[in-house]
Amino acid sequence: MAFSPKGTLLASGGEDGLKIWDLHAMKELRLPDQNPDEKNYVASVCWITKPYESVDTLCYGNGTGFLVFLQHRPSQNEFDIIHSCRIGGGREISTIAADRGSHDASTCIATGTRDKYVQVWTFDANTRTLLPCNSKVYGENHEVIPKALAFNNNNERDLYVFGIYDGGLYKYAGTKFDLIVRHQLRTQIGNAATDLNSKLCVVDNAKDGFDLYRMDTGMFVRGFTTRDATRINPKNVAFANDSRAVVSGSDHSIAYIFEKNTGHVLKMLQHSKRGGVETVTRWKPKTKAEGSVASGGWTFLGFIEVVLKIVMLFSTIAYFSGLINEKLGGRFYELPKVMMGPAAPNHQELQELIRQAVFSELQDK
């Protein structure tokens, strides 16, 4: 699940394929007809739009190894498929990362699959050309299944790979793709997010919450505790508010917002009465909000923005989907409808709800 760079579109994937919503119009967008192989269970989504591009481009990977690229047509508010191919060994594409910072015509993309392939590509949206650059296949004796990927922000654009079962953090050279270093983290990795400026990563530890590490040394920094897991399903996590906060899911119907530097819970968002919150995402606006709350330097409007986007995410899914079926790790489970009332609240109503919640929190302190 991912917001577009401008925060106007939301893409999600699951058993029922790809869904894209216009968050301003609060409606689901029409997608082009596809063959059944391309529409298979969507396991990962990634926007590859560069900052200077006016048209949004999305790529997604599905359960049978198809990598599909779609481009937004703003005049009709629809999407067109511009490229599709099958990669790796034809297994699930579990993660996609994009380097959107370069000014080249092509975008550098990395993919990781369940059959232990890590591949780096360049994609040119103008010519609709996908070209291979580097690849790595982990052998049968290695328990390295890539779950999360991230391009470094150095000139070489090295690639970080997070392995699910082995708990390894790997760094590969961006040019020759040689292994630079491997760090052994303390647990298996359900999912991961990175702050490349601070060289920090936070991972789902598949036990009692999430752990923060230094990416250059693999050193554990602190934990963000939710509670002991009752189901071992991967859960998304993200940095927010200029990496002052960590936003995470859980297996018990609550989305958490932690303060990164202390591990304290800033807010708990009730997602449903039962089930888990396995997917969260966030969006960062280009302009910085002004004003502060508390001595820690929290940006008031920025904090509202993070919470607002998460609530919009949940309410949009509830409003258009009702009951969501997702598949993670080969298992299906159901998430009940988000309890947001008979209809999805509009933008102003959501702002007022968040304003009341945040002021109540501050008065309690």
Beta strands, then each sheet from edge to edge (+ up, - down):
strand 1: 2-3
strand 2: 9-14
strand 3: 17-22
strand 4: 27-28
strand 5: 42-47
strand 6: 57-62
strand 7: 66-73
strand 8: 78-86
strand 9: 93-99
strand 10: 107-113
strand 11: 117-124
strand 12: 129-137
strand 13: 146-151
strand 14: 159-163
strand 15: 168-172
strand 16: 179-184
strand 17: 192-195
strand 18: 200-204
strand 19: 209-214
strand 20: 220-225
strand 21: 237-240
strand 22: 245-248
strand 23: 254-259
strand 24: 265-270
strand 25: 292-293
strand 26: 298-299
strand 27: 324-328
strand 28: 331-335
sheet 1: 1+ 2- 3+ 4-
sheet 2: 5+ 6- 7+ 8-
sheet 3: 9+ 10- 11+ 12-
sheet 4: 13+ 14- 15+ 16-
sheet 5: 17+ 18- 19+ 20-
sheet 6: 21+ 22- 23+ 24-
sheet 7: 25+ 26-
sheet 8: 27+ 28-
end
